[in-house]
Amino acid sequence: MSPESAATRSTDKIVHLNVGGTKFSSSLSTLTWVPDSFFTSLLSGRISSLKDEETGAIFIDRDPDAFRVILNWLRTKQVDLSRVPIALLKHEAMFYGLGPLVKRLSLCDELEESACGNVLYTAMIPAPRLNFDSQTAKNKATASQSSSSSSVPFSPKVHGHMKKGSGEMLRFDANRPMLRVRQIKAHHNMIAVAYSEYVCVYRLRESAGWNPIFTTPRVDAEIQLVAMHTKFGPQGSDKMLAVSLANGTILLWSMDDDNGTKKGSFVCDCPISRLFFVGSQLVALSRKGKVIIWHSVSQNWQVQDVMPISCYDTAGSSLILGCVNGEKYYIDMQKFPLRMKDNDLLVTELYKDPNGECITALSVYLTPKTNVCGNWIEIAYGTASGTVRLIVQHPETVGHGPQLFQTFTVHNSSIMTVALTTNYLISVCSEYNHVRTWAITRFRGMISTQPGSTSLASFKVLTLDVVGENHEREPICPGWK
């Protein structure tokens, strides 16, 4: 037994309580681990106490049912809300001065009145009528786009702001596997709802609510990824929808207010791990190290192989790729299509980790361009060993590549997430979701002072709930966002 544990055991003792006529027993350390609480004041003698004459237990004239839940929280940090109303439990927690429990109950109280379990909404989109059985479904779906009656009949039910049980929203054949919603993507005033073999696109109009504008033809493999872009700027006003299928095919459509037109397709010989737009360019990435880009002006697909990709991030028109060998690649989307040559994507090797470790997380910060200087690129990245590095590239030294600014070695496990913002650097490692933050000082928008070696904050996220369906795709590194 260590001296510390022996000392703790010698100073700990059993405390007997009588709460509202019900007897409880607990240890001194359990009751007092929350600082500056009712129990620390009571058991230290700072406030007077009344004892039961028969048992000598300290009497507390409060609700025993609520105290039973609170005592269990002090022991396990778990809250059972099935027997005591949240309002009563929160009131009792405030009396006992248990700040962490009050904060947690306040969050639960807010969730009860917003979009968790019960949904606050203004309209509902019924399940579409899609043909999953007929071999002619593709022709029917295509023909129906030009007719006045869409293949996705829809009558928006606007109820104002009201709450409705989530069970009531599952009455429209949602139990059918083919009609299960796989993904929802939103951009501006449009949403794309992906099913197993179709994607339905809806647009929000102030006068009419959500209305269907396009339903894709039936595809020949399961839809796994969806990307949508609804604003192109000076190149045009097309709205774009892209999907990747389980067989590696990428399909792309342009949409207007009433219809959709297929723009192209590409067949990849490996699984697609990420699909997204950078400006007007569609980007598909595979962990195997393949980069596929479709450009809206040239209408061409460009492909290039790099090292196996473990993570990525975007900033402005820049795409940064992190690889398993420590390489970081840079693609400037603004160079298309003026400098395309021999199918070259202009993928530039930006920086290589000094130890050649796998890059598991990336975050790019692009400083605003001013009259004094151009964009200053700052990149924070994490590695498989837990190292966090910050590299910067001055506008005047673009041709020389970024320089190492600072290295942090406070984590002992692989970095899952890293974020570089205007004022902070944040990193999360895989060991108990350990989070560390550092403050950053800037001058005229550019980083000027190295973050101190001592972190601003350090804490652990004890519970993470998985949301959404886990598609059976090839596993990706933890740092792949």
N, C-alpha and C positions, 0 to 999 in steps of 0.2 A: 504494500500500500504506500502510495506516495505521501510525503509530508503534507502536501496541500490538501489531499482528500481526507487525511486523518484530522487535519485542523478543521476542515469544514464539518466533518461528522461530529467532532467534539463540541462545536459551537451550535449545531442544529439541535432542535428539540421538538417534541410533539406539542401542538397547541390545540386545546379543546375549546370549542365554541358552541354557544346556544343561540341559534338564529331563529327568532320568532317562535321559540318553543321546540325546535328541532335541533338535535345535537349533531355536530360535525367535528371531525378530527383531521388535522393536517400538520405538515411540518412547517417550521418557522421559515425555511428557505422558500417553500412553495408560496406562502402567503405574502412574502416581502420581496419577490424578485422584481416587481414593478416599483421603481423608486418613487418617493413622494406620494404614496398612496395612503388611503385610510388605514390599512393594515400596518404599514411601517410606522405611522404615528401612534397607533393603538398599542402595538407590541413594544414600542420603545419607551412608552410611558409619557409621550408628549401630550396625549389626550387621556382624560380619565376613563375608567371602565367600570362596569357593574358586573359582579360575578354571581353565578348561581350558587346559592348557599349549600345546596345538596352535593353538587358535583365539583364546584369550583371552576366551572367553565365560564368563559367570558361571554356575557349576554349582549347580543346585538339585536335591537328591536327593528328588524327588517323582514322582508318577504323570504321565507325559507326556500320556496321553489325556484325563485330567481337566483338565490345564492348558490343552490346546488349546481346550476349551469355555470355560474361564474367561477365556482371552485374547480369545476371540471376544466374550465378554460385555463385557470392558473396552473393546473397540473399538466395538461396536454396541448394547450393552445388551440383546441378545437371547440367549436360552439355548436350546441344542439338547439336549434330554433323550433323544434317540433312541439314543445310543451309550454313554452313561455312566449308571450307576444314580444315582438322586437321592441316596441315602445317601452314596455315595462322593464325589459332587460337593459335597454339603453339608459333608462332613468336610474336603475340600481347601479349600473356600472359607473355612472357619473357621481353617484353618492360615494362609492368606494374609491373614486379618484383613479380609475384604471384607464388611462388615456388610450393605450393601444386597443383595448377592447371597445371603447367608445367610438374610435375611428372606424374600426371594422364593422360595428353595428350600424353606423351612419351610412357606410357604403351599401350594406345590405338593404337598408331602408330606402335608399335612393334607387337601387335596382328594382325593388318591388314596385316603384312608381314609374319605371321607364321600360326600356326594351330588353328585359331579361325574363323569360318565361311568359310574361304578358307583353304584347307589342303595342307601342304607341305608333299609330300610322294614320294616314289620310286616304289611302286607296289600297286595293288588293288586286293582284293580277291572277286570274284563274289559271289553272293548268291548261295548256293548249291541247287541241285535238290533233295529235300527230299519228301518222300511220306507220306502225312499226312492223306490220306483218306482210303487207302486200309488196310484191316485187316492183309494182309500178308507183311506189310511194314517191320516188325521186321525181318522176314526171308530173305527178299530181302536185307536189310541193312547188315545183318550178312554175307550173301553169297557174297556180293559184295566186302567185305574186302579182300578176298583171290583172287579175279580176278584182271586182269591187269587194268581194267577200274573201277576206284573208283566211289562210289555213289556220290562223290563230285567232278565232273569234274572241272579242274582248269587249266587255262593258264595264268600265271602271266604276267601282262602287266607292264613292267618296262619302266619308262619314264625318268629316272634320277631325279634330283631335279626340280620339276616344280609345279606350283600352279594350282589347278583345283577347280572350284566351287563345294561346298558341294552338290548342287542340282544334279550335274551330277553323284554323287555316290549313288543316291537313285533310279536309274532306273531299278534295278534288282529285281522287285517284293517286294521291301521293304515295300510296303503298305499292303501286306498280313499279317494279325496279327500273323499267325503261323511262318512266316519267320522273324519276328522282332527280332533283336539281343537283348537278355536279359542281357547277361553279357559277358565280355571278360577278361580272366585271362592270364597272361604272366609269364613265368619262363625261364630264360636263352634265348635260341633261339627258343622257342615254344610258341604258343598262342592257347588257347582253346576258341572257340566261342560257346556260349550257346544259343539255341533257345528254344522254349516252350517244345519240346519233344525229341530233339537231342542235342548232343554236337559234333562239328567238331574241330579236332585238326590239326594244321598246324605247319610245321617245316621250319625254314629259312636255306637254303643252299646257300653259296656264289655264286655257279655256276648257280643255277636254281631259286633262290628267294624262295618265300613261296610256299610250296607244302603240300597237304593233306596227312596225315599218318594214320588217324583213324577217323571213324565216329561211334558213339555209336549206338546200336540198339534203336529202338523207345521205350521210356519208357511209363509207364501207368499213369503218373501223371505229372503235370507241374514241370519243373526244376526250383528250386529257388536259390540254391547255388552251386558254382563250386570251386574246389581246384585242383591244379596241382603241381606236383613235378617231376623234370627231372634229379635229381642227387642224387644217393643213397650212393656213396662212397664205402667203403670196403664191405658192405653187398651185393652189386650187382649193375647192371647198368640199372635196370628197370626204366622206366618212368611211373609215376602213375597219374591217373585221377580219381577224386571222385566227385560225385554230390549228392545233397540231394533234395528230391522231396516234393511236397506239402503234401503228405500223411505220411511223417515222414520216408520214406525209404532212406537209404544211399547205393549207388552203387559205387563199386570200380573196376577199370580196370588197368591192366599193359599194356604198349605199347612198341612196338619196331618200327623200321623204316617203316614197311609196314602194321602192323596189331595191334590188341588189344585183350587182353584176360581178361575175367571177373575174378577178384580175390575173390570177396565176396560181400555180401550184409548184411544189418542190418536194422531191422524195429524198430523204436523208437515210443513209445506211446505218444510222445509230439512233438511239432514243433521244428525243428533244427534252432537255431539262428545264429550260426557261424560254418564254416567248413574250416579247414586249416591244413597245415602240419607243424610239428615241427621236423626238421631233417627228418627221414624216417618214422615217425609216423603220422598217420592221426588222427586228433582231431575234434570231433563234440561236440558242447556245446548247451545246451538248457537253456533258462532263468528259466525253472522250477527247475533247479538244477541237471541236469543229465549230466554226463561227459562220453563220449564214445570215446575209443581209439582203433585203429587198429595198431598192430606192425608188421613191415615188416619181422622180423626174425621168430617170433613164428606163424605168420599168424593167430592170434587170435584177437577176439573182446573182449575188457574189458569194463565193465560198472560200474559206481559207482554214487550213489546219494549224493549230498551235499545240502547245503542251496541254495535257489534261487540265481542265478548268475546275477550280474548287470554289470560286466566289467571284462576284462582280459588283460594280456600282456605276452610277451615271451621274454626271453633273453638266448641265447645259447640253452641248452637242458632243460631249466626251463620253466614251465608254471605256472603263478600266477593267481589265480582267486579271484575276489572281490565279496562279497555277500551282500545281502540286510540287514543283521543283523550286519554288521561290520566285519565279519570274512574274513580272507584272507587265501586261501589254496595254497599249493605248491605241484607240481608234477615234479619229476625229470625223464625225459624220458630215461636217460642213465641207469636207474635201470631195464628196461625191457630187456629180459624177465627173468633175473636171479633171481629176488626176488618176482615174482608174486606168490601169494598164495591165494587160495580160492577166486579167482576173485577180489583180492584186487589191486587197482590201485596205492597203496602207496600214497594216498592223505593225506598230512600232514597239520594240522592246523598250520599256520605260525604265525599269529598275529591277534589280535582282537582290533578294534578301542576302545579306552577308554570309549567313550560315546555310543558305540553300534550303530553308525549311518550307514546308507546305503552307501556303497562304490560306487561312481559314476564314478571314473576315476582312472586308474593305469598307472604307468610308472616304469619299472625296468631297472636299470643300473648295469651291471656286469663289475667290474673293471678287467683289464687284469691280468692274473696270472703271477707272477714273481718269481724269486729265493728267494726273501725276504718273500713273503707271497702268499697265494692262492687267489682265487676270493673273492672279497668283494662285497656282494650283497647290493645294495641300492635301496629302493623303495619309490617313492613319490606317494601319493594317495590323492584324494579329496572326500569329503562327500556331502550328500544332503543338509547340512546346510551351505556349503561354506568353511568349514575348510580344510586346506591343511596340511598334515603331512609328514614328512620325517623320515623313519626308516632305520637302517643299521644293517647288520649282519657281524661280524668279522669272518674270516676264523677259528680262534682259538676257537670261541664260537658257532659253528654250532649247537651243541646240546642244546643250551640255547635259541635259537630263536633270532630274531632281537630286537634291542633296539630303543626306540623313540629318535630321534635326535633333531627335532625341529618341532614346530607347528606354523602355520600362520592362522590368523583369519581376514584377510583383506577383504574377499569376503562376500557378504550378500545373495548370491543365490547359488543354486546347482552348483557344479563344473562339467563342461562338458568335459574338456580335461586337462590333466596334462602331462608334458614332463620333464624328468630328463636327462640332457646331461652331457658332460664332464665339461662344464663351466657354465651352466645355469640351473635354475629351472623355468619352465614356467607353468602358470595355466590360465584357461579360465573359467569364470562362465557364467551362463545362462542369467544373467541380462545384456542386451545390448552387449553380447559377450565381457565382460570386461576381458582384458588380463593384467596380471602382470608377471614380470620377476625378478629374483634374480640372482646375481652372486655367483658362488661357487668356493672356493679355494681348491686345491688338493695338496697333497704331495705324490710323488711316485705313482700317479694315484688314491690314496684313498682320500676321502673327509676328510679335516683336520680342516676347519673353518666353523662354522655355517653361513649360509646366513644371512645377516643383516635383521632386521625387516623392514627396509625401502626398498621398491622394487627399482630395477634398472630402470624399465620403467613401465608405466601404461597407457593403451589406450583402446579404444573401437572399435570393428569392426562393422560399421554401417549397412553394406549390405552383405548378404551371398546369393549366387545363388545356387539353388539346381540343381545338375547335375545327370542325370541318372534316370531310372525308379524307382518309389516308389512301390515296391512289396507289396501286401496286406498280410503282415505277422504280427504276434503278435508284438505290440510295444515293444521296448527295452529302457532301461534307456539311458539318454543322454551320459553317460560316456562310453557306450559300443562302442568300436572303430570299 
